[in-house]
């Protein structure tokens, strides 16, 4: 047999290069989701637009030397000027200051209501899906009964029992709003509870509460995030609608819906009083929906490349 040694062989190509270095580095699920989200220009623009709106809601009222309740009666219904950038309403209040002050209330209601509904619905759906059987049937029948109750009736009843304001508004929204995420999480849990890691946790003696909270719900976090991003604008619109008909935020507090209600009364003669709050509601809802669509695509593991 011929003697083989290194001198008789020559490496062709990749001279002086590390073969491992040209391979794609390992990335986590969230790093890959962020990479794909950045490739979606519409979703990124929506995210930056939301950041600008939220930033303006925080610092906007301080950009002008007027309080949101301060009145200039002699200048009522003044159109936009250098001193009052968005003009004055029928009571002589600066619309620019009130717009961003009301944005705090509208966005806060959307975020708080969505967070409460997500926590309650995820736990409820997780318990229902994991336990299954008779427990699942009873819990889902309860959800169906709650879904059949119009939330406007709930709002009216809550307004009768409690005073009109932020607390009663959020309470009315979350009493029936958690059912959607409960159904979604239940459907995911029914698929995930047969997985090997759940069987391993059961074999190690983990109780159902730990399995649901530590293993099952975290594996549905992508769907939950998408649901939250799409549910926030619905609560913002619900708050605007209820404030528009007088069941939401009460004076002296304000919100985009309350400002739109005031602007609608003078729409024929002073349309700017309605245009600015309506534009704020529309842009915020559009941005949340477009961002939600981008998150849905980015967090879907089936689209991973």
C-alpha beads as a LAMMPS data file, in Angstrom:
LAMMPS data file: protein, C-alpha beads

305 atoms
304 bonds

1 atom types
1 bond types

-500.0 500.0 xlo xhi
-500.0 500.0 ylo yhi
-500.0 500.0 zlo zhi

Masses

1 110.0

Atoms # bond

1 1 1 0.000 0.000 0.000
2 1 1 1.144 3.492 -0.753
3 1 1 2.081 5.618 2.193
4 1 1 -0.214 8.616 2.546
5 1 1 0.858 11.845 4.167
6 1 1 -0.231 15.476 4.269
7 1 1 2.377 16.613 1.783
8 1 1 0.661 14.730 -1.036
9 1 1 -2.601 16.615 -0.597
10 1 1 -3.415 20.221 -1.349
11 1 1 -6.518 22.125 -0.229
12 1 1 -8.177 23.894 -3.149
13 1 1 -10.339 26.945 -2.417
14 1 1 -11.058 28.647 0.915
15 1 1 -7.372 29.307 1.412
16 1 1 -6.778 31.098 4.666
17 1 1 -10.460 31.126 5.533
18 1 1 -12.312 29.638 8.440
19 1 1 -15.100 27.417 7.203
20 1 1 -17.079 27.946 10.417
21 1 1 -16.980 31.730 10.018
22 1 1 -18.995 31.743 6.808
23 1 1 -21.901 29.900 8.365
24 1 1 -24.900 31.897 9.589
25 1 1 -24.643 32.395 13.339
26 1 1 -27.309 30.847 15.521
27 1 1 -30.038 33.283 16.509
28 1 1 -32.902 32.927 18.935
29 1 1 -36.584 32.958 18.060
30 1 1 -36.972 36.569 19.200
31 1 1 -33.861 37.728 17.344
32 1 1 -35.192 36.160 14.163
33 1 1 -38.629 37.733 14.740
34 1 1 -37.030 41.162 15.183
35 1 1 -34.968 40.635 12.013
36 1 1 -38.074 39.823 10.002
37 1 1 -40.026 42.683 11.565
38 1 1 -37.306 45.134 10.507
39 1 1 -37.703 43.922 6.938
40 1 1 -41.367 45.004 7.023
41 1 1 -41.105 48.723 6.243
42 1 1 -44.801 49.400 6.861
43 1 1 -44.707 47.808 10.310
44 1 1 -41.533 49.685 11.261
45 1 1 -43.013 52.986 10.095
46 1 1 -46.117 52.251 12.169
47 1 1 -43.994 51.493 15.208
48 1 1 -42.063 54.755 14.862
49 1 1 -45.334 56.634 14.348
50 1 1 -46.714 55.142 17.550
51 1 1 -43.559 56.126 19.415
52 1 1 -43.953 59.706 18.172
53 1 1 -47.613 59.797 19.217
54 1 1 -46.843 58.394 22.664
55 1 1 -43.926 60.816 23.066
56 1 1 -46.163 63.742 22.131
57 1 1 -48.780 62.582 24.630
58 1 1 -46.082 62.725 27.308
59 1 1 -44.372 66.015 26.428
60 1 1 -46.956 67.687 24.172
61 1 1 -48.936 69.501 26.897
62 1 1 -45.709 71.091 28.148
63 1 1 -44.807 72.566 24.755
64 1 1 -47.357 75.354 25.192
65 1 1 -47.751 77.631 28.239
66 1 1 -51.439 76.824 28.653
67 1 1 -53.299 74.416 30.895
68 1 1 -55.724 71.991 29.308
69 1 1 -58.548 73.546 31.362
70 1 1 -57.433 77.161 30.871
71 1 1 -60.077 79.180 29.035
72 1 1 -59.813 82.251 26.815
73 1 1 -63.498 83.065 26.434
74 1 1 -62.875 86.164 24.337
75 1 1 -60.932 84.028 21.799
76 1 1 -63.389 81.107 21.615
77 1 1 -63.513 79.240 18.284
78 1 1 -60.321 80.912 17.053
79 1 1 -58.770 78.962 14.152
80 1 1 -55.118 77.791 14.307
81 1 1 -52.644 80.645 14.846
82 1 1 -49.012 81.057 15.874
83 1 1 -50.059 81.336 19.514
84 1 1 -52.561 78.454 19.394
85 1 1 -51.271 75.900 16.906
86 1 1 -54.485 73.852 16.647
87 1 1 -56.862 76.690 17.486
88 1 1 -59.306 77.078 20.373
89 1 1 -62.561 75.235 21.041
90 1 1 -65.973 76.712 21.830
91 1 1 -64.948 77.381 25.443
92 1 1 -61.661 79.031 24.486
93 1 1 -59.416 76.096 25.444
94 1 1 -56.240 75.308 23.523
95 1 1 -56.891 72.271 21.308
96 1 1 -53.197 71.373 20.949
97 1 1 -52.745 70.969 24.691
98 1 1 -56.062 69.169 25.122
99 1 1 -55.323 66.821 22.217
100 1 1 -52.202 65.388 23.792
101 1 1 -53.701 65.471 27.271
102 1 1 -56.656 63.483 25.978
103 1 1 -54.285 61.136 24.175
104 1 1 -52.863 60.087 27.519
105 1 1 -56.321 58.990 28.653
106 1 1 -57.258 57.227 25.407
107 1 1 -53.998 55.305 25.047
108 1 1 -53.866 54.500 28.775
109 1 1 -57.371 53.022 28.637
110 1 1 -56.396 50.928 25.618
111 1 1 -53.228 49.628 27.267
112 1 1 -54.731 48.950 30.699
113 1 1 -57.866 47.264 29.353
114 1 1 -55.838 45.125 26.952
115 1 1 -53.409 44.062 29.683
116 1 1 -56.183 43.053 32.094
117 1 1 -58.125 41.193 29.409
118 1 1 -54.980 39.403 28.221
119 1 1 -53.994 38.208 31.707
120 1 1 -57.503 37.066 32.628
121 1 1 -58.230 35.517 29.233
122 1 1 -54.883 33.719 28.963
123 1 1 -55.245 32.140 32.408
124 1 1 -58.880 31.226 31.810
125 1 1 -58.206 29.743 28.392
126 1 1 -55.099 27.943 29.647
127 1 1 -56.991 26.261 32.490
128 1 1 -59.889 25.337 30.217
129 1 1 -57.704 23.893 27.488
130 1 1 -55.371 21.955 29.791
131 1 1 -58.014 20.369 32.028
132 1 1 -60.404 19.582 29.174
133 1 1 -63.417 17.346 29.575
134 1 1 -66.350 18.549 31.643
135 1 1 -64.387 21.505 33.020
136 1 1 -63.650 22.717 29.518
137 1 1 -67.297 22.357 28.475
138 1 1 -68.569 24.350 31.460
139 1 1 -65.970 27.097 31.122
140 1 1 -66.614 27.525 27.400
141 1 1 -70.382 27.699 27.933
142 1 1 -69.748 30.535 30.388
143 1 1 -67.692 32.308 27.720
144 1 1 -70.469 31.905 25.175
145 1 1 -73.006 33.420 27.577
146 1 1 -70.741 36.414 28.235
147 1 1 -70.103 36.896 24.504
148 1 1 -73.842 37.089 23.926
149 1 1 -74.185 40.130 26.220
150 1 1 -73.764 43.435 24.296
151 1 1 -71.028 45.438 25.952
152 1 1 -73.044 48.646 25.577
153 1 1 -75.630 47.235 27.996
154 1 1 -72.814 46.369 30.377
155 1 1 -71.486 49.933 30.122
156 1 1 -74.902 51.398 30.900
157 1 1 -75.379 49.093 33.906
158 1 1 -71.885 49.856 35.225
159 1 1 -72.550 53.585 34.781
160 1 1 -75.704 53.233 36.880
161 1 1 -73.974 51.319 39.663
162 1 1 -70.773 53.392 39.658
163 1 1 -70.079 56.982 38.733
164 1 1 -69.170 57.706 35.135
165 1 1 -65.411 57.908 34.740
166 1 1 -62.245 55.985 33.956
167 1 1 -62.813 53.199 36.486
168 1 1 -66.328 52.352 35.370
169 1 1 -65.285 52.617 31.707
170 1 1 -62.339 50.219 32.058
171 1 1 -64.422 47.849 34.187
172 1 1 -67.174 47.739 31.579
173 1 1 -64.686 47.079 28.769
174 1 1 -62.830 44.251 30.517
175 1 1 -65.938 42.439 31.802
176 1 1 -66.675 41.126 28.313
177 1 1 -63.403 41.798 26.501
178 1 1 -61.355 38.859 27.820
179 1 1 -63.380 36.181 26.048
180 1 1 -61.607 36.564 22.698
181 1 1 -58.113 35.845 23.981
182 1 1 -59.494 33.057 26.187
183 1 1 -60.748 31.215 23.110
184 1 1 -57.489 31.748 21.225
185 1 1 -55.295 30.532 24.100
186 1 1 -57.573 27.540 24.708
187 1 1 -57.188 26.460 21.094
188 1 1 -53.400 26.687 21.313
189 1 1 -53.274 24.844 24.633
190 1 1 -55.312 21.968 23.195
191 1 1 -52.533 21.496 20.626
192 1 1 -49.588 22.037 22.957
193 1 1 -50.680 19.911 25.912
194 1 1 -49.840 16.716 23.990
195 1 1 -46.233 17.823 23.469
196 1 1 -43.276 15.887 24.864
197 1 1 -42.122 18.625 27.222
198 1 1 -45.568 18.669 28.866
199 1 1 -45.400 14.891 29.320
200 1 1 -41.912 15.277 30.798
201 1 1 -43.129 17.932 33.246
202 1 1 -46.008 15.681 34.280
203 1 1 -43.612 12.767 34.787
204 1 1 -41.454 14.952 37.038
205 1 1 -44.495 15.692 39.216
206 1 1 -45.261 19.263 38.148
207 1 1 -48.744 20.378 39.152
208 1 1 -51.191 21.698 36.521
209 1 1 -50.763 25.331 37.616
210 1 1 -47.012 25.185 37.020
211 1 1 -47.412 23.450 33.667
212 1 1 -49.928 26.040 32.482
213 1 1 -47.995 29.110 33.681
214 1 1 -44.412 27.951 33.085
215 1 1 -44.721 25.813 29.965
216 1 1 -47.954 26.214 28.002
217 1 1 -48.766 29.934 28.151
218 1 1 -45.160 31.044 27.369
219 1 1 -45.343 28.972 24.175
220 1 1 -48.383 30.976 23.071
221 1 1 -46.736 34.345 23.773
222 1 1 -46.352 35.135 20.062
223 1 1 -50.082 34.853 19.430
224 1 1 -50.822 36.790 22.620
225 1 1 -48.555 39.673 21.558
226 1 1 -50.244 39.849 18.158
227 1 1 -53.673 39.799 19.804
228 1 1 -52.680 42.613 22.150
229 1 1 -51.371 44.791 19.331
230 1 1 -54.635 44.324 17.430
231 1 1 -56.852 44.678 20.515
232 1 1 -55.451 47.994 21.776
233 1 1 -56.929 50.033 18.889
234 1 1 -60.324 48.393 19.399
235 1 1 -60.365 49.590 23.005
236 1 1 -59.222 53.057 21.963
237 1 1 -62.099 53.194 19.493
238 1 1 -64.537 51.818 22.104
239 1 1 -63.456 54.527 24.540
240 1 1 -63.833 57.171 21.835
241 1 1 -67.316 55.900 20.974
242 1 1 -68.482 55.788 24.589
243 1 1 -67.038 59.223 25.316
244 1 1 -68.691 60.491 22.136
245 1 1 -72.146 59.421 23.385
246 1 1 -71.482 60.685 26.915
247 1 1 -70.826 57.369 28.691
248 1 1 -67.057 57.653 28.849
249 1 1 -64.652 60.260 30.209
250 1 1 -66.428 63.072 31.982
251 1 1 -65.370 66.759 32.246
252 1 1 -63.043 68.277 33.318
253 1 1 -61.047 65.279 32.067
254 1 1 -60.881 64.804 28.340
255 1 1 -60.048 62.202 25.726
256 1 1 -59.992 61.995 21.958
257 1 1 -63.556 60.738 21.934
258 1 1 -64.773 63.545 24.174
259 1 1 -62.985 66.123 22.012
260 1 1 -64.578 64.623 18.897
261 1 1 -67.987 64.907 20.556
262 1 1 -67.406 68.615 21.236
263 1 1 -66.009 69.156 17.745
264 1 1 -68.961 67.452 16.082
265 1 1 -71.291 70.113 17.449
266 1 1 -69.362 72.845 15.577
267 1 1 -68.279 70.784 12.570
268 1 1 -70.131 72.935 10.014
269 1 1 -68.486 76.204 11.058
270 1 1 -65.252 75.128 12.794
271 1 1 -64.224 71.769 11.242
272 1 1 -60.711 71.870 12.730
273 1 1 -62.208 71.140 16.163
274 1 1 -63.232 67.703 14.877
275 1 1 -60.418 67.076 12.387
276 1 1 -57.549 67.005 14.911
277 1 1 -58.989 64.508 17.430
278 1 1 -60.450 62.378 14.607
279 1 1 -57.048 62.326 12.877
280 1 1 -55.346 61.318 16.142
281 1 1 -57.779 58.424 16.633
282 1 1 -57.446 57.295 13.022
283 1 1 -53.642 57.430 12.903
284 1 1 -53.266 55.615 16.212
285 1 1 -55.671 52.834 15.259
286 1 1 -54.107 52.474 11.805
287 1 1 -50.588 52.315 13.244
288 1 1 -51.537 49.666 15.810
289 1 1 -53.278 47.535 13.185
290 1 1 -50.383 47.730 10.714
291 1 1 -47.902 46.940 13.484
292 1 1 -50.071 44.009 14.536
293 1 1 -50.033 42.648 10.988
294 1 1 -46.254 42.939 10.926
295 1 1 -45.911 41.187 14.284
296 1 1 -48.206 38.406 13.124
297 1 1 -45.899 37.700 10.173
298 1 1 -42.690 38.120 12.178
299 1 1 -43.761 35.855 15.064
300 1 1 -45.109 33.063 12.858
301 1 1 -42.461 30.287 12.996
302 1 1 -43.833 28.790 9.770
303 1 1 -42.556 31.828 7.856
304 1 1 -39.040 31.553 9.269
305 1 1 -36.311 31.318 6.635

Bonds

1 1 1 2
2 1 2 3
3 1 3 4
4 1 4 5
5 1 5 6
6 1 6 7
7 1 7 8
8 1 8 9
9 1 9 10
10 1 10 11
11 1 11 12
12 1 12 13
13 1 13 14
14 1 14 15
15 1 15 16
16 1 16 17
17 1 17 18
18 1 18 19
19 1 19 20
20 1 20 21
21 1 21 22
22 1 22 23
23 1 23 24
24 1 24 25
25 1 25 26
26 1 26 27
27 1 27 28
28 1 28 29
29 1 29 30
30 1 30 31
31 1 31 32
32 1 32 33
33 1 33 34
34 1 34 35
35 1 35 36
36 1 36 37
37 1 37 38
38 1 38 39
39 1 39 40
40 1 40 41
41 1 41 42
42 1 42 43
43 1 43 44
44 1 44 45
45 1 45 46
46 1 46 47
47 1 47 48
48 1 48 49
49 1 49 50
50 1 50 51
51 1 51 52
52 1 52 53
53 1 53 54
54 1 54 55
55 1 55 56
56 1 56 57
57 1 57 58
58 1 58 59
59 1 59 60
60 1 60 61
61 1 61 62
62 1 62 63
63 1 63 64
64 1 64 65
65 1 65 66
66 1 66 67
67 1 67 68
68 1 68 69
69 1 69 70
70 1 70 71
71 1 71 72
72 1 72 73
73 1 73 74
74 1 74 75
75 1 75 76
76 1 76 77
77 1 77 78
78 1 78 79
79 1 79 80
80 1 80 81
81 1 81 82
82 1 82 83
83 1 83 84
84 1 84 85
85 1 85 86
86 1 86 87
87 1 87 88
88 1 88 89
89 1 89 90
90 1 90 91
91 1 91 92
92 1 92 93
93 1 93 94
94 1 94 95
95 1 95 96
96 1 96 97
97 1 97 98
98 1 98 99
99 1 99 100
100 1 100 101
101 1 101 102
102 1 102 103
103 1 103 104
104 1 104 105
105 1 105 106
106 1 106 107
107 1 107 108
108 1 108 109
109 1 109 110
110 1 110 111
111 1 111 112
112 1 112 113
113 1 113 114
114 1 114 115
115 1 115 116
116 1 116 117
117 1 117 118
118 1 118 119
119 1 119 120
120 1 120 121
121 1 121 122
122 1 122 123
123 1 123 124
124 1 124 125
125 1 125 126
126 1 126 127
127 1 127 128
128 1 128 129
129 1 129 130
130 1 130 131
131 1 131 132
132 1 132 133
133 1 133 134
134 1 134 135
135 1 135 136
136 1 136 137
137 1 137 138
138 1 138 139
139 1 139 140
140 1 140 141
141 1 141 142
142 1 142 143
143 1 143 144
144 1 144 145
145 1 145 146
146 1 146 147
147 1 147 148
148 1 148 149
149 1 149 150
150 1 150 151
151 1 151 152
152 1 152 153
153 1 153 154
154 1 154 155
155 1 155 156
156 1 156 157
157 1 157 158
158 1 158 159
159 1 159 160
160 1 160 161
161 1 161 162
162 1 162 163
163 1 163 164
164 1 164 165
165 1 165 166
166 1 166 167
167 1 167 168
168 1 168 169
169 1 169 170
170 1 170 171
171 1 171 172
172 1 172 173
173 1 173 174
174 1 174 175
175 1 175 176
176 1 176 177
177 1 177 178
178 1 178 179
179 1 179 180
180 1 180 181
181 1 181 182
182 1 182 183
183 1 183 184
184 1 184 185
185 1 185 186
186 1 186 187
187 1 187 188
188 1 188 189
189 1 189 190
190 1 190 191
191 1 191 192
192 1 192 193
193 1 193 194
194 1 194 195
195 1 195 196
196 1 196 197
197 1 197 198
198 1 198 199
199 1 199 200
200 1 200 201
201 1 201 202
202 1 202 203
203 1 203 204
204 1 204 205
205 1 205 206
206 1 206 207
207 1 207 208
208 1 208 209
209 1 209 210
210 1 210 211
211 1 211 212
212 1 212 213
213 1 213 214
214 1 214 215
215 1 215 216
216 1 216 217
217 1 217 218
218 1 218 219
219 1 219 220
220 1 220 221
221 1 221 222
222 1 222 223
223 1 223 224
224 1 224 225
225 1 225 226
226 1 226 227
227 1 227 228
228 1 228 229
229 1 229 230
230 1 230 231
231 1 231 232
232 1 232 233
233 1 233 234
234 1 234 235
235 1 235 236
236 1 236 237
237 1 237 238
238 1 238 239
239 1 239 240
240 1 240 241
241 1 241 242
242 1 242 243
243 1 243 244
244 1 244 245
245 1 245 246
246 1 246 247
247 1 247 248
248 1 248 249
249 1 249 250
250 1 250 251
251 1 251 252
252 1 252 253
253 1 253 254
254 1 254 255
255 1 255 256
256 1 256 257
257 1 257 258
258 1 258 259
259 1 259 260
260 1 260 261
261 1 261 262
262 1 262 263
263 1 263 264
264 1 264 265
265 1 265 266
266 1 266 267
267 1 267 268
268 1 268 269
269 1 269 270
270 1 270 271
271 1 271 272
272 1 272 273
273 1 273 274
274 1 274 275
275 1 275 276
276 1 276 277
277 1 277 278
278 1 278 279
279 1 279 280
280 1 280 281
281 1 281 282
282 1 282 283
283 1 283 284
284 1 284 285
285 1 285 286
286 1 286 287
287 1 287 288
288 1 288 289
289 1 289 290
290 1 290 291
291 1 291 292
292 1 292 293
293 1 293 294
294 1 294 295
295 1 295 296
296 1 296 297
297 1 297 298
298 1 298 299
299 1 299 300
300 1 300 301
301 1 301 302
302 1 302 303
303 1 303 304
304 1 304 305
